[in-house]
Amino acid sequence: MKTTFPTATRTTLSALMISAGVLFAPAMAGLAPAAQAASSSVAGLPDFADMVEKVGPAVVNIRTTERLKLQNAPGQVDADEMQEFLRRFFGGQIPTPRGPQGQSPRGRRNAPQQGDEVQRGIGSGFITSPDGYILTNAHVVDGADEVYVTLTDKREFKAKVLGADTRTDVALLKIEGSKLPSLTIGDSSKIRVGEWVVAIGSPFNLENTVTAGIISAKSRDTGDYLPLIQSDVAVNPGNSGGPLINMRGEVIGINSQIATLSGGYNGISFSIPIDEAMRVADQLKKSGKVARGRIGVRIGELGKEVAEALGLKNTQGAEVTLVEPGGPADKAGIKAGDIIIKFNGVPVNRSSDLPRMIGSAQLDSKATVTVWRKGQQVDLPVTVVELDNEKTAKAGSVDKPDVANALGFKVSDLTAAQKKELSLDAGVVVVAAEGAAARAGLQAGDVLLQLNNIEIRDAKQFNAAVAKLDPKKSHVVLVRRGDVAQFVSLRPAPSSK
């Protein structure tokens, strides 16, 4: 019988054996002591057996089904409609009936009929309380007509979906039962890169499969509201919704995504931090949905050159590229081009931090947004309202050209009608772009609002300011195109002075 080891285990084992003095030659003297040393080293590797035996019964297999809604003649099934391509990994497909020679059994009595229940997919989940609450991924139960939960002792329950949140990919299920095995909830804020973790789930419908690895990174930004846990634990189709467990037997994450070029496991998997998942689950349990806050802005990453030109010491913060007209931020005086550096006194280290901060704020509460504007910090009170579809402003047309400048712009003043339409007090319209401006992708119709920390009032003032720029340094211009504004870094032509 041939025995193989996972890659991580095989590499570690080889290194330990070499360091213990084991040479792979059958006639080497001192083989027994070296083998003892290797055995001692191997004994120091983590043993997951006791922990898995304890927590395994709380991990469940989730099977989802849907009722056929046939659009063809009775007894005729469109296989393309039945087969759902699962973008992340779901596990399981709807079988297409075939005849003895592989033909489609059109007109046969055993062909799927309207309303028949057919398998949709396979996933995983875990019980969080003895009375039958279960956490899994939203994409596991998405579109399902029925959800079935199977325990390790082969008991099967029909589950009720209490709610699912697609933004975080968390779903809460409920089965009727008592004294059910359940997992202990850990603290994902205390995880450490390099610590051992275990995933349990149903990859390819192989129930209660255990894989192990280490945490590779924390707070990977792959979503608006989720800094995910990255690990090298093997996760495959069907693992979705299963727990990521630490060596203390505590669940610290929900296995959700993989980075793959092949559709299967390629060494990188991602899990939803359990702290965030439980916050979502609490809201789903109470109301069946998740309410999040917003202030009515669109933001972007703050680049190094932009930060330096604006006088900021680092790239921490979020650049405001759009303010919803009449929204909370607009009423508070937040403007496109502002750099939000704090929310309620907490620094915004990355732009992706801000949606999470605002999203978790209490609805209808007053928050203090600290922005960097024209070289100074400004505190602005803003009301946090419930997240919905944000409105956008319409962009105006352009007017006639004025004169060219060292950044490659030909600009003209905004007319009164354009200012009103764009909800602007000042700025200039780009009529033509060449040189540095053209290379940066700027074009006619763009509106220029700010040069470094100086507000652009009109074409004359803008051209005069450009003429004084140091050609040895990069400078930034706040450009509005359509509904979006963002800083663009440019270097003036040396001949501009």
N, C-alpha and C positions, 0 to 999 in steps of 0.2 A: 504493500500500500504506500503510495507516494504521498509525502507530507510537504506542504508548502506553507510559507509564512507571508503575512502582509509585508509590503515593502519596508515600512517604518520599522517593523519588528525585526525583519531580516537584517537590515543595516545595523541596528543597534546590537543585535546578537553577534554579528561578525566583529564589530568593533570591540565588544567585551571579550570575545574569545581571543582576539589578537593581543589585546592588552594583558590578558592573563597568561600569555606565553604559549598558547596552543598553536602548533604548526600542523598543517594538514599533510602529514606524512605518517604512514602507519608504523614505521619502525623507530620513531623518535623516542629517545630516553626521557623519562619523567612524564610520560603521558598521563598517568593516573593522577598525580598531584595537579597537573594543569587542568585536567578534566574537572577535578574537584573545585579548583578556583573558578573555572567557567560556570560550573553549576551554582556556586555561591553567588556569582555576579548575576546570572540569569534569575536567581531567586529574588534579586533586588528589583526586578521589573514589576510594574504595577499588576496586581491581580484583581480583575473586575468581577470574578465569579460570585462572591458573596453579595456584592452590591447589586449585580444584575438579578440574582435570585430574589432579592428583596423587592426591587422596584419593577421588575418585569411584568407582574400581573396587572399593574395599573396602566400599561400601554395597550391600546386597543387597535384593532383593524377596522377601518371604515370602508364600507362598500356603498356606492351610490348607484341609483338607478333612475331611469326616466321612462315615461310612457310615450310610446311611439305616436307621432302625429303624422300619418302618411298623407302625402300629397298626390301620390300616384294611384293607380287602380288598386282595389283590394287585393292583397296578397303580393303586390309588387313593391319592393323596397329599394330606395335610392341609397346605395352603399355610401356614397360621398357625404350625404347628409347625416348618416348614422355614425360615421367614423369622425370623431372630433380630434383634431390635432391639438395636443396640450402643450402650450408654449413653454411652461416651466417643467414640471414633471408631475404626472398624476398617477400613472400606472393603470393599465386596464383599458380595453377598447370594446366597442360593441361588436360582437361577432356577426359576420355576414353568413347566413346559411348557404350551403352549397350542396349540390347533388352528388351522387356517387362518382361521376366523372368530372366534378368540379364546376358543373353548370349551376347557374342561379335557379332556385326552385320556384320559378314563377307559376302561380296558379295552384301550387301545392297547398294542402290543408295545414301543414305544419309551418308554413311561412309566417313571419311576424305579422300580426294584425293590428289595426288601429286600437290604441289604448293598451297594447301589451307592454309589460314592464321588462325592460332590457337593461343590462348592466352598463353603467356609464363610466365608472372608474373606481380605482382602489387608492386609498390613502391611509394615513395613520392618525392617531390622536392619543390623548392621555387623560385619565380621570383626575380631577383636581380636588374632589370632595367625595366622601363616602355616599352622599345622596345622589350622585350621578351626573354632576356637571363635568363636561368634557371640552377640552381645548383642541383645536385643529386649525388648519389654514382655511381662509375664505375660499381659495380657489379649489379646494378639495370638494366642497359642497355646492359650488356655484352651478346653477342650472339644474340641480338634482330635484327630482320629484319625491324620491324617498331616500332616506339615509339609514343604513343598518350598521350597528356596532357589534363587533364580536370580541369577547374577552378571551384570555388565554385558556380558560376552562371550557371554551366552546359555547358558552351561553351567548345567544344573539338577542339584541334588542333593536326595536325600531326607535330611532332618535328624532327628537324635535330640534330644529334649528332655531335657537332663540334670537340669533342675530349674526350678521357677518359684516365686517368692515374691510372693504377692498383696499383702502389706503394703507392699512397696516398688514393686510392679509391674515386677519385673525377672525375666527368664527367660534361661537359658543354653542355647544349642543347640550341636550338634557335627555337622559334615559331614566326610566322609572326603576329604582332599586334602592337598597339600603345596605349599609355595611360593606360597600364596595371597596376594593383596593384603590388607594389614591396616592399620588406623588406629593412629596414635600416641595413647596415652592422656595427656590433659592433667591439670591440677591445678585442680579446680573451686573450691578454697578461695581461689584467687588471681584469680578473675574480678572484673571491675570493671563497675559500672553505667555504661552508655553505650558500651561497646566493641562493635565489630561482630562479628556471628556469622552463621553460615550453617547452614541445615537442608537435608539431602538425604534424599529418600525417594520413596515411590510414592503420592502423593495421587491418589485416584480411579483407581488402578492405572496412573498415568502414571509409569513407572519413571525413576529418577534425575532427578527434578525438583529444581532448586536454588532456594531462596528465601533472602533475606537480611534482616537487621534489626539491632537492638541489644538488649543486655541491659537490661531495664526495671527489674528489682529482683532482689535476692538473698534467699534464705531465706524464701520465701513459705510460710506454714504452711497447708497444705491436706491434711495427713495426719499420722497418729500418729508415723511414723518418718521423714518426709521433709520437709526444708525445700527446696522446689522453686525452680528458676531460672525467673524470668518474663522473657519476651522479646516483641518484636512481630514476630517472624519468622512468616510465613504458614505455618500448619500446618493440614492438612485430613484427612478420612478417608483412611487409607492411609499417612499419615506416622508413625503410631504405631510406636515402636521404632527409628526412624531417629536418626542422630547430630546433635547440635548441635556445631558446629565453630568454633573461634576462627580468627583471621587467620593463626596459625602452622600451621594444618592439624591441630591437636590436637582430639580429641573431648573436650568438657567436660560433655556431658549427653546423656541419652536423651529424645527428644521423646515426651511421654506424655499430656498433657491440654490441653484448650482451655477457655476461659471463653466460653460462647456462649449466645445467646438463640434462635438460628436453627438450630442443629445444625451450622453451618459456621463458618469462621474469622471472628472479630469483632475481631481486633487484639490479642488476648492469648493467649499460649500458655505452657505450662509444661513444664519438662524436669527429669528426675531428675539430680542432680549425679553426675558420673562417679565421684567418690571413693566415694560410698555404693554406687553400682552395682557397682563392682569389689570392694568388701568382700563384698557379697552374692554376686557371681559366684564368688569364691574358695570360699565355703562350699558353694555349689551344686555346684561342681566336685568338692569333696572328699566330700560326703555326700548331695547331692541335695536338701538342705533347709537352712533357716537357723535356728539356735538363738539365742534371745534371752533376756536375763535379765529377772527381775521381782522385786519385793519384796512384792507383795500389798497395794497401795494404789490407791485411786481418787482422782484429783486434779481440781482446778478452777482457773480463773483467779483471781488475787488482785486484787480491786478497790481503787481508790484510797481510798475511804472506810474499807474494812476495814483496809487497811494503816496509815492514819493513826490509827485507833482503837486498833490494836494496838501502836503506837509504832514502826512501821517507816518508814524514810525514803523508800522508794519501793515500787513494786508488783512488784519482782523477787521471784520465788519461786513456789511452787506450793502451793495450799491443799489439805490432805488432807481429803477428804470421806468416805472410807470406808477402814477397815482390815479386811482379811480375817482373821477369827478363826483363830488358830493359824498364820497365815502368818508369813513372815520379819519383816515390819514389826511385827506384833503381838508377836512374841517379842523384838524389839529395843526395845519400849517406845514405838513411834510411835503417836500417838493422833489421832483425828479432831479437826480444829481446829488441828493443828500446821501451821506454814508451813515447807515444806522450802526452804531458801535456798541450800544447797550440797550437792553430791554428790561425795564424795572430794576435798573442798577446792575444787572448781570451782563458781563461782556459777551458780545456776539463774536465768537472766535472764527466761525466760518459762516458763510451765507446760509448754508443748509441748517444751521442751528436756529435761525430766526423763525421759520415756520413752526418748528416744534415748540419754541417758547410761546409764540402767540397762540398756537393751537391748543396748548394746555392751560392757557390763562382762563380765569373765570369769565363767563359771558356777561356782558353789560357792565364790566368793571372798568375803572380808570387805570390805565397803565402809563408809565413814563418812558417815552422813547427818546434816547439820546442820539442826536445826529451830529455829524461833522459837516459844517457848512462854511465855506469861505474862510477856512483856517481857524474856526472856533467851534467849541462844543455848544450845542443848544438842546435844552431839555424841553420836550413837548408832551403835554398830556393828551392821550388818545383813548377813545372808548373802544373796547374789544367787543365785536358783535359776532354773531354766528356765521360760520363759513357758508357761502353759497357761490353761485356763478358771478364772478366779478365783472363789472361793466368796464368798458374801455371807451376812450375818447376818439373822435374822428380827427384825422389829420387834414390840414388845409392844403391849398395849392401854393404855387410859387409866384413871385413877382419878377420884375425886370432886374437885370444885373447892375451892380455898382462897379467896384474896382477889384483887381486881383491883389493877393497878398502873398507873403513868404511861405505860408502853409499850403498854398495852392488853391485857395478858395476865391471864388467870385461870389459875392453875397449882395443881398439887397435887404432893405428894411421890411419888417412885417407891416402890412396894412392894418388899419383898425379892425376891418372885417376878419382878417386872418387871426389877429390876436383874440378876438371874441370867439371865433370858431374853435381855436386851439386851446382856449382858456389860459392864455399867456399874457403877461404884462410887458415882456420884452423878448428880444432875440432877433436873429437874422435868418434869412432863407438862403440856402446854397443854390446858386443859379448854375454854376459850373465848378467842376473839381479837376485839378491837374496836379502833377508833382506828388508831394507827400500825401495830400488828401486823396488823390485818385488811387495811389498805391494802397492806402488803408481801406479802400472800398467805399469811400464816401461818394455821394452823387447828388445831382440836382434834385431839389425837393426836400433834402434834409434840412432840419432847423437846428441852428447852433444856439445853445443857451448859456454856456459858461466856458471861459478860458482859464485853466488852472482854478484859482479861487476867485476869479473876477466874473461877475455877472455881465453877460453881453447885452447891452441896451440897444445899440443900433450899429449899422455898418461902419460909420465913421469911427466910433469908439473902438469897435472890434479891430479894424485895420490898424489903428494907431497902436493898440496893445500888441498886436502881432509884430509890428515893426520893432518893438523894444525887446522881443524875446531873444534869449541867448541861444545861438545856433548850435552850441556845443551840448545842449541839454535837450531831453525830451520833454514835451509839454502835452497836456491833455485838454481835449475839447469835449464838452458834453453835447452829444448829438441826439436829436430826437428824430426818429423815422417812424411815421405812422403813429402808433400809440406807445411806442417804446423809446426810452431815452437811455443812453449809455455813454460812458467816457471812452474816448479813442485817443491813443497815444500817437503824437506826431513830432517830427523834428523839422524845424524851419530850414529853408534853403540858406546856405552861407551868405549868399549875395543879398539877403533881405535887408542888410543895414548899409 
